Amino acid sequence: MININIVTDKKGFIWGFEIKGHAGYDEYGKDIVCAAVSTLAYTAVGAISEMTNVVSYSEKDGYMQCTVPKNISNDAKNTIKIILDTIVIGFRQIELSYKGYVKVIIKEV
């Protein structure tokens, strides 16, 4: 099971996400669910990095954490909001299609 924890504030701004685990949908290297989640996560990190230069992330096998620094410009924040809102929609669509393999949890801080 892949657990995706999304961290938001009270206004709904996403300050980061954490992805843990493997889907177990198919064997390693052929798991389309893991590939889909990984694609979205790396797209988010790459887009934020290229468009704002303010992303912080770490990753290893079966784990990725991405955080948005608190002291960012309004322009960067607006760009990041669009990217992360879009990625969460993608995570939720995967969750709906592959119940039992992916769980998306929104945590307000």
C-alpha positions as CSV (number, residue, x, y, z in Angstrom):
1,M,0.0,0.0,0.0
2,I,1.2,3.5,-0.8
3,N,0.3,6.1,1.8
4,I,0.3,9.7,0.6
5,N,0.1,12.3,3.3
6,I,-0.7,15.8,2.2
7,V,0.0,18.7,4.6
8,T,-2.2,21.8,4.3
9,D,-2.9,24.9,6.3
10,K,-6.4,26.1,7.3
11,K,-6.8,27.9,4.0
12,G,-6.0,24.8,2.0
13,F,-2.5,25.7,0.9
14,I,-0.4,22.5,0.5
15,W,2.9,22.9,2.3
16,G,4.2,19.4,1.4
17,F,3.5,15.8,0.9
18,E,5.0,12.5,2.1
19,I,4.8,9.2,0.2
20,K,5.5,5.9,1.8
21,G,5.4,2.3,0.7
22,H,4.9,0.3,-2.4
23,A,1.6,-0.5,-4.1
24,G,2.2,-4.3,-4.5
25,Y,-0.1,-4.2,-7.6
26,D,2.5,-6.0,-9.7
27,E,6.1,-7.2,-9.3
28,Y,8.9,-4.6,-8.8
29,G,9.7,-2.8,-12.0
30,K,6.3,-3.6,-13.6
31,D,4.0,-2.0,-11.0
32,I,1.9,0.6,-12.9
33,V,0.5,2.0,-9.6
34,C,3.9,2.8,-8.2
35,A,4.9,4.2,-11.5
36,A,1.9,6.5,-11.7
37,V,2.4,7.8,-8.1
38,S,6.2,8.3,-8.7
39,T,5.5,10.2,-11.9
40,L,3.2,12.6,-10.2
41,A,5.6,13.1,-7.3
42,Y,8.7,13.7,-9.4
43,T,6.7,16.0,-11.7
44,A,5.7,18.1,-8.7
45,V,9.2,18.4,-7.4
46,G,10.6,19.1,-10.9
47,A,8.0,21.7,-11.7
48,I,8.4,23.5,-8.4
49,S,12.2,23.5,-8.7
50,E,12.3,24.8,-12.2
51,M,9.5,27.4,-11.8
52,T,10.3,28.7,-8.3
53,N,13.6,27.3,-7.1
54,V,12.2,26.9,-3.6
55,V,11.4,23.2,-3.2
56,S,13.0,20.9,-0.6
57,Y,12.7,17.1,-1.0
58,S,14.3,13.9,0.0
59,E,13.7,10.4,-1.5
60,K,14.8,6.8,-1.2
61,D,13.3,3.5,-2.2
62,G,9.6,3.6,-1.4
63,Y,9.7,7.1,0.2
64,M,9.6,10.7,-0.9
65,Q,9.0,13.9,1.2
66,C,8.5,17.3,-0.3
67,T,8.2,20.5,1.7
68,V,7.6,24.1,0.8
69,P,9.5,26.7,2.8
70,K,7.4,29.1,4.8
71,N,9.3,32.3,3.6
72,I,8.4,32.3,-0.1
73,S,7.2,35.1,-2.3
74,N,3.5,35.5,-3.2
75,D,4.4,34.7,-6.8
76,A,6.2,31.5,-5.9
77,K,3.3,30.5,-3.5
78,N,0.7,31.0,-6.3
79,T,2.8,28.9,-8.7
80,I,3.3,26.1,-6.1
81,K,-0.4,26.1,-5.2
82,I,-1.4,25.4,-8.8
83,I,1.2,22.6,-9.1
84,L,0.5,20.9,-5.8
85,D,-3.3,21.2,-6.2
86,T,-3.1,19.5,-9.6
87,I,-0.8,16.7,-8.3
88,V,-3.2,16.0,-5.4
89,I,-6.0,15.6,-7.9
90,G,-3.9,13.1,-9.8
91,F,-3.1,11.2,-6.5
92,R,-6.8,11.1,-5.7
93,Q,-7.7,9.8,-9.2
94,I,-5.2,7.0,-8.7
95,E,-6.6,6.2,-5.3
96,L,-10.1,6.0,-6.8
97,S,-9.0,3.7,-9.6
98,Y,-6.8,1.5,-7.4
99,K,-8.5,1.2,-4.1
100,G,-6.5,-1.0,-1.7
101,Y,-3.2,0.1,-3.3
102,V,-3.1,3.9,-2.7
103,K,-4.4,5.9,0.2
104,V,-4.4,9.8,0.2
105,I,-4.7,11.5,3.6
106,I,-5.1,15.2,3.9
107,K,-3.7,16.6,7.2
108,E,-4.4,20.2,8.2
109,V,-1.7,21.8,10.5
